[in-house]
Amino acid sequence: MMSNYIFEEVSSRYITENGEQVRLVNYRGKDEQTIPNTVLNIDGSFTMPVKDFFEAGVSGNLSEVIRDKVVERIVGNKNTEETVDAE
């Protein structure tokens, strides 16, 4: 479903959430391949632990972390039965 999307961090900053410092990651996902002459963007943000953010950056897999967060949000968390209505 999201295989043609390329995700990248647009910006990020420190915020305090529940008394802890975390990283707010703003991202953009682009699909330029599925429909010719059309670009479909997904923009959003999420928080993650500072340590995880920097580890993803050092290992070069921040794009995959962002993709995982987006897919998790779209299909919902199976533990909470939360899903996004596609209507």
KOLTITOR-383470 format. One line per 2 residues: number of its first residue (from 1); their letters; for each residue x, y, z of N, C-alpha, C. Coordinates in Angstrom, 3 decimals. Each point is the difference from the previous one (the first is absolute). Example, Ala and Ser with C-alpha at 12.3 -4.5 7.8 and 13.67 -1.06 7.14 Angstrom:
BEGIN
1 = as = 13.190,-5.690,7.800,-0.890,1.190,0.000,0.900,1.200,0.000 | -0.350,1.050,-0.720,0.820,1.190,0.060,-0.770,1.090,0.730
This chain:
BEGIN
1 = mm = 0.811,-1.189,0.000,-0.811,1.189,0.000,0.861,1.261,0.000 | 1.035,0.016,0.784,0.843,1.190,0.114,1.363,-0.211,-0.659
3 = sn = 0.133,-1.039,-0.790,1.319,-0.356,-0.524,0.587,1.045,-0.944 | -0.816,0.795,-0.654,0.518,1.022,-0.911,0.303,1.322,0.685
5 = yi = -0.323,0.105,1.267,0.240,1.248,0.720,1.448,0.089,0.460 | 0.546,1.186,-0.135,1.317,0.315,0.538,-0.234,0.992,1.131
7 = fe = 0.411,-0.364,1.215,-0.233,0.826,1.169,1.285,0.701,0.408 | -0.151,1.263,0.392,1.153,0.738,0.496,-0.429,0.947,1.111
9 = ev = 0.930,0.240,0.884,-0.219,0.956,1.085,0.040,1.403,-0.602 | -1.008,0.794,0.294,-0.036,1.385,-0.468,0.654,0.897,1.048
11 = ss = -0.316,-0.257,1.253,0.604,0.728,1.111,-0.267,-0.797,1.275 | 0.685,0.367,1.057,-0.257,-0.620,1.299,0.477,0.944,1.085
13 = ry = -0.564,-0.195,1.186,0.387,0.833,1.134,-0.319,-0.736,1.289 | 0.624,0.472,1.073,-0.267,-0.552,1.324,-1.309,0.572,0.530
15 = it = -0.802,-0.855,0.633,-1.168,0.441,0.755,-0.061,-0.821,1.280 | -0.795,0.457,0.947,-0.198,-0.753,1.236,-1.363,-0.659,-0.070
17 = en = -0.016,-1.323,0.216,-1.230,-0.776,-0.041,-0.035,-0.883,1.236 | -1.034,0.154,0.812,-0.122,-0.762,1.242,1.234,0.160,0.889
19 = ge = 0.542,1.203,0.030,1.142,0.289,0.852,1.343,-0.465,-0.543 | 0.032,-0.580,-1.199,1.248,-0.477,-0.599,0.277,0.743,-1.290
21 = qv = 1.288,0.193,-0.275,0.384,0.647,-1.245,-0.011,-1.039,-1.123 | -0.731,0.293,-1.070,-0.088,-0.872,-1.173,0.248,0.835,-1.245
23 = rl = 0.079,-0.674,-1.122,0.221,0.676,-1.273,-1.295,-0.010,-0.797 | -0.480,1.170,-0.427,-1.151,0.120,-0.879,0.533,0.002,-1.426
25 = vn = -0.346,-1.033,-0.756,0.509,-0.170,-1.366,-1.108,0.358,-0.987 | 0.247,0.998,-0.834,-0.896,0.360,-1.090,0.534,-0.669,-1.259
27 = yr = -0.894,-0.612,-0.763,0.455,-0.760,-1.166,-0.882,0.262,-1.215 | 0.509,-0.410,-1.139,-0.757,-0.003,-1.246,0.307,-1.301,-0.717
29 = gk = -1.062,-0.624,-0.467,0.125,-1.182,-0.842,-0.509,0.350,-1.386 | 0.746,-0.377,-1.028,-0.388,0.306,-1.378,-0.129,-1.280,-0.801
31 = de = -1.050,-0.064,-0.783,-0.176,-1.075,-0.977,-0.055,0.660,-1.364 | 1.071,-0.125,-0.748,0.076,0.601,-1.325,-0.105,-1.035,-1.110
33 = qt = -0.219,-1.284,0.358,0.070,-1.063,-0.989,-1.334,-0.645,-0.340 | -0.926,-0.077,0.945,-1.208,-0.787,-0.193,-0.874,0.527,-1.136
35 = ip = -0.250,1.314,-0.020,-0.829,0.604,-1.042,0.878,0.976,-0.781 | 0.171,-0.226,-1.300,0.862,0.894,-0.796,-0.435,1.462,0.109
37 = nt = 0.985,0.887,0.064,-0.203,1.449,0.056,-0.777,0.455,1.242 | 0.005,-0.803,1.045,-0.700,0.341,1.233,0.902,-0.300,1.189
39 = vl = 0.026,0.915,0.945,0.749,-0.203,1.240,-1.008,-0.014,1.140 | 0.052,-1.024,0.823,-0.873,-0.093,1.166,0.875,0.066,1.245
41 = ni = -0.241,1.019,0.833,0.795,0.210,1.206,-0.760,-0.429,1.241 | 0.742,-0.470,0.971,-0.514,-0.236,1.342,0.893,0.808,0.931
43 = dg = -0.585,0.955,0.688,0.734,0.817,0.955,-0.513,-0.303,1.393 | 0.885,0.061,0.971,-0.438,-0.239,1.362,1.136,0.167,0.983
45 = sf = -0.278,-0.392,1.230,1.020,0.057,1.045,-0.317,-1.041,1.063 | 1.000,-0.354,0.759,-0.140,-0.920,1.124,1.154,0.250,0.949
47 = tm = -0.144,-0.494,1.222,1.085,0.127,0.962,0.685,-1.343,0.177 | 1.263,0.084,0.333,0.774,-1.210,0.282,1.081,0.339,1.005
49 = pv = 0.456,-1.006,0.747,1.074,0.249,0.963,1.242,0.569,-0.696 | 0.663,0.921,0.671,1.180,0.661,-0.561,1.054,-1.029,-0.400
51 = kd = 0.246,-0.971,0.869,1.014,-1.026,-0.279,-0.338,-0.761,-1.288 | -1.265,-0.395,-0.170,-0.417,-0.734,-1.199,0.157,0.854,-1.252
53 = ff = -0.303,1.299,0.124,0.141,0.908,-1.141,1.447,0.046,-0.481 | 0.919,0.205,0.923,1.405,0.103,-0.391,0.569,-1.340,-0.467
55 = ea = -0.439,-1.090,0.603,0.445,-1.316,-0.476,-0.472,-0.252,-1.428 | -1.236,0.385,-0.302,-0.521,-0.165,-1.366,0.779,0.870,-0.977
57 = gv = 0.360,1.193,0.429,0.786,0.880,-0.861,1.392,-0.535,-0.263 | 0.645,-0.499,1.030,1.358,-0.538,-0.147,0.000,-1.252,-0.867
59 = sg = -0.998,-0.852,0.178,-0.043,-1.243,-0.773,-0.585,0.205,-1.401 | -0.545,1.195,-0.252,-0.509,0.304,-1.328,-1.368,-0.597,-0.300
61 = nl = -0.761,-0.343,1.032,-1.309,-0.604,-0.262,-1.164,0.849,0.509 | 0.189,1.311,0.113,-1.083,0.874,0.447,-1.181,-0.073,-0.971
63 = se = 0.260,-0.106,-1.273,-1.075,-0.120,-0.988,-0.873,-1.221,0.277 | 0.613,-1.125,0.363,-0.758,-1.215,0.305,-0.805,0.159,1.297
65 = vi = 0.581,0.693,0.977,-0.713,0.245,1.254,-1.243,0.844,-0.282 | 0.153,1.026,-0.828,-1.142,0.842,-0.357,-1.053,-0.826,-0.722
67 = rd = 0.417,-0.813,-0.971,-0.946,-0.852,-0.738,-0.774,-0.908,0.962 | 0.700,-0.618,0.937,-0.646,-0.887,0.968,-1.044,0.747,0.826
69 = kv = 0.320,1.223,0.429,-0.943,0.805,0.778,-1.238,0.338,-0.823 | 0.192,0.346,-1.277,-1.130,0.347,-0.863,-0.884,-1.219,-0.236
71 = ve = 0.595,-1.132,-0.323,-0.781,-1.218,-0.241,-0.753,-0.397,1.267 | 0.666,0.086,1.152,-0.651,-0.320,1.273,-1.222,0.887,0.211
73 = ri = 0.127,1.260,-0.329,-1.111,0.936,0.174,-1.147,-0.303,-0.975 | 0.337,-0.341,-1.232,-1.024,-0.249,-1.011,-0.769,-1.289,0.281
75 = vg = 0.693,-1.062,0.331,-0.681,-1.279,0.219,-0.511,-0.138,1.427 | 0.481,0.853,0.897,-0.463,-0.033,1.383,0.825,-0.945,0.844
77 = nk = -0.102,0.202,1.276,0.699,-0.838,0.952,-0.915,-1.161,0.370 | 0.419,-1.202,-0.264,-0.833,-1.169,0.244,-0.383,-0.161,1.465
79 = nt = 0.806,0.536,0.908,-0.323,-0.104,1.426,-1.158,0.908,0.397 | -0.154,1.123,-0.694,-1.065,0.934,0.356,-1.149,-0.040,-0.993
81 = ee = 0.150,-0.781,-1.055,-1.035,-0.105,-1.025,-0.257,1.339,-0.683 | 0.952,0.933,0.070,-0.158,1.291,-0.613,0.369,-0.089,-1.470
83 = tv = -0.855,0.504,-0.875,0.302,0.062,-1.422,-0.431,1.342,-0.543 | 0.566,0.362,-1.130,-0.353,1.245,-0.665,-1.089,-0.334,-1.007
85 = da = -1.115,0.710,0.062,-1.118,-0.218,-0.918,0.388,0.496,-1.385 | -0.050,-0.861,-0.988,0.439,0.331,-1.354,-1.117,0.552,-0.869
87 = e = -1.152,0.347,0.560,-1.108,0.523,-0.798,0.213,1.423,-0.407
